[in-house]
C-alpha cells in the first residue's frame, strides 16, 4: 500500500521531470538540484494534511483523488505562483528564478495531464480529466517515466 500511495504522490517523478526540462531548456541543472527539488515538490505538501484528515478513506481506496488537493494545487495556485514568480524575477538572480519556475510549472503540467483536477476550485468542485494517461495505466506510465528520467538524471550527472 505504501508504494501505491507514493506513486500517487510521487515527488521523485516531479523532481526528475523538472530536472530533465531545466537541463534541456536552460542547461547546468546539476548546479541547481536543491532549487529544482523544492520547487517541483513543495506543492504536494497539501497531500500530507489530506492524508491525516482522511486516513481511513485513503487506506480503503489507495487513492488521493482531486479531493486531496487544496486551491494552491489547482489553477488558482498556478495563477498565484505565476504572478509571484514574475515579480520575483525582477528582483532576484534571473537564473535561479528560471529554475524555480521550471520546477513549479512542470509540477502543474504533470498533475494536469496525469490525473483528475478541479481547475476552478474552490469556486467549483467540478473535476476534469484530460484522459492523456488512462486510469488503468497511470501507475505503469508513471513508473516507466520515473525509470527513464532517472536514467537520464544518472547519465547526465
N, C-alpha and C positions, 0 to 999 in steps of 0.2 A: 504494500500500500504506500509506503514512504516513497518508493520510486515513482509511482503514479502521480503522487502529489508534487514531487519535484519536477516531473515533466510538465505538469500543468503550470507550474510557476517558472520553471527553467531559467534561472538567471544566467547559466552558462551559455545557452544559445544566444541570449540577448547580448552578452558581452562579446562573444566570438563574432557575431554578425556586425556589431559596432566596430570591432577591430578590423574586420575584413573591409567594410565600407570606407572607413577612415584611411586605411592603408592604400586602397585603390584611388580614393578621391583626393587625399591630402599628402600621404606618404609619412614616413618616420613615425608610424603609430606605436612602435615599441617604446618610444620615449614618453608616451602619454598613457600608459596602461592604467594607472590609478584613476585618471580622469575618465577614461573610457569605461572602466568598471563601474564607477559611481554613477556616471550619467546614464548608463544603459540599464542599470538595475534598481536604482532607488525608487522608481515609480511603483515597483512591485511590493513595497513595504505595506501597502494597504491590504494585501492578502493576509498578512500576519494578524491584523486586527479582525478581519473576517473569520479567519481560522479559529481564533479564540472564542469569538462570539457564536459561531455556528459549527463547532467541532463535531457534533453528532451527525449533522447533515453531511458534512464533508466526508466523514468516515463512512457513512452509509452509501453515498453516491460516488465517492472518489473523484469529485469534480468541484471546482470553484464556480464556474459559470460566470456570467456577467454580473451577477449579484455580489461577487467578491471584489468588485472594483468600485472605488469612490469616484467622485466627479473629476478628480485630478487625473484619473486613468482614462478619461474619455475626451471628446473634442473640446470640452470646457478646459481641461488641463492642457491640452495641446495648444490651444489659443493663448492661455495664460503663460505657459513656458515660452512660446514664440515671442510674445511681447517683452517678457523679462529678458530673455536672451538677446533680443535686438538692442535693448538699452545697454545691457552689459557689454555687448560687442563694441560699443562706442567708447567704453571706459577701460576695460581690461585688455591684456595682450590678445590680439586677434587670433593667433594660432591656438592658444589654449581654449578660447571660446568656440572656435571651429570644431575642435574635438568634442567638446561638451555638447554642441548642437547635434553632431552626428550621432552621438550616443543616445540622446533623448529622442530624436526623430526616428532612429532605427528601431527603438523600442516600440513606439506607437505603430510604426509600419508593420512590424511582425505581429503585434497584437491584433491589428485591424484585419490583416489578411488570413490569420490562422484561427480565429475563433469568433465567438459571439461578442458583440459590444452594444452599448446603448449610447449612440452618438450624442444625444441631446439630454442625457442625464445630468442634473436632477430635474430638468423641466419635463422630460418624457422618459418613461421606462421602456419604450419600445426597443426590442432587440433587433439587431441587424446581423446577418451572417452573409458574407460575400461569397462563400462556397468555393474559395480558391483551394483550400485543403479540406476535403470532406471529413466529417467526424470519424468515420470508420478508419481512416488512415492518418489522422492527425498525429498520434503518438509515433507511428512509424516514420512519417516525414520529418518530424521534429528530431528524432534520434538520428536519422540519416543526415540531416542538415548539421546537427551538432558534431557528428563524426567528421564530416567533410570540412567544416570550418575549423574544427580542432586540428585537423591535419594541416590546413593552410597556416594556422597560427604556429604550430610546431615547426613547420618548414621555413617560416619567414623570420623566426627569432634568431 
